[in-house]
């Protein structure tokens, strides 16, 4: 499963965390969720549950959502002006960052 995590700065809301389904899901389905920082574990869980394709993560093939939550929580605390982890590959046991773009 391909996931995107992002940090960006908005003129109105300040720093934001983005979580969504990566690849074509981000571009075509627009399956993403935003939250203003700071966020906590509960906020991140709610963000993930808001995704249109959330049921895919918890259906027959269970994915390591707990690892995604942990990664997103640590990522959200970084002092980047803007950053994208895309894709983050989520498996049954772990979350792997495949590519990253960071602006400091």
C-alpha positions in Angstrom: 0.0 0.0 0.0 1.4 3.4 -1.0 1.0 6.3 1.4 2.1 10.0 1.3 3.1 12.0 4.3 3.7 15.7 3.9 4.5 18.9 5.9 3.8 22.3 4.5 3.4 25.8 5.7 0.1 27.6 5.0 -0.2 31.4 5.4 -3.5 31.1 7.2 -3.2 27.8 9.2 0.6 27.6 9.8 2.3 24.3 9.5 0.2 21.4 8.3 0.5 17.6 8.3 -0.8 15.8 5.3 -1.6 12.0 5.2 -3.1 10.3 2.2 -3.0 7.4 -0.1 -0.1 7.8 -2.5 0.3 7.4 -6.2 -2.8 7.9 -8.4 -5.0 8.0 -5.3 -3.5 11.3 -4.2 -3.9 12.9 -7.7 -7.1 11.4 -8.9 -9.2 10.5 -5.9 -7.7 13.3 -3.7 -7.8 10.9 -0.7 -5.8 13.1 1.7 -6.4 14.6 5.2 -4.8 17.7 6.7 -4.3 18.9 10.3 -2.6 22.0 11.7 0.4 21.2 13.9 1.0 20.2 16.6 -0.7 16.9 16.3 -0.8 13.9 18.6 -1.4 10.2 18.1 -5.2 10.5 18.4 -5.2 13.3 15.8 -3.2 11.1 13.4 -5.5 8.1 14.0 -8.5 10.4 13.2 -6.8 11.7 10.0 -6.3 8.1 8.8 -9.9 7.1 9.6 -11.1 10.1 7.5 -9.5 8.7 4.3 -11.9 7.4 1.8 -9.9 4.3 1.4 -9.4 3.7 5.1 -11.3 0.3 4.9 -8.5 -0.9 2.6 -6.0 -0.6 5.4 -8.1 -2.6 7.9 -9.8 -5.1 5.5 -8.7 -8.7 4.8 -5.0 -7.8 4.5 -4.1 -6.0 7.7 -1.5 -3.2 7.2 0.9 -1.9 10.0 -1.2 1.2 10.7 0.5 1.5 14.1 3.8 1.9 12.3 2.3 4.6 10.0 1.0 6.5 13.0 4.3 6.3 14.8 6.2 7.5 11.6 3.6 10.4 11.1 4.0 11.5 14.7 7.8 11.6 14.5 7.7 13.3 11.1 5.3 16.0 12.3 7.8 17.1 14.9 10.5 17.8 12.4 11.4 21.5 11.7 11.1 21.4 8.0 9.7 24.3 5.9 8.2 21.7 3.6 8.7 18.0 3.2 7.1 15.0 1.4 7.6 11.3 2.1 6.2 9.7 -1.0 5.8 6.9 -1.3 5.8 5.4 2.2 5.1 1.7 1.5 3.0 0.2 4.2 3.2 -3.6 4.6 1.6 -6.0 7.1 4.6 -5.5 9.5 6.2 -2.1 8.8 6.3 1.3 7.0 9.2 2.0 4.6 10.1 5.4 3.3 11.0 5.0 -0.4 11.5 8.6 -1.4 11.7 11.9 0.4 11.9 15.6 -0.5 12.8 18.1 2.2 13.1 21.9 2.2 14.7 23.3 5.3 
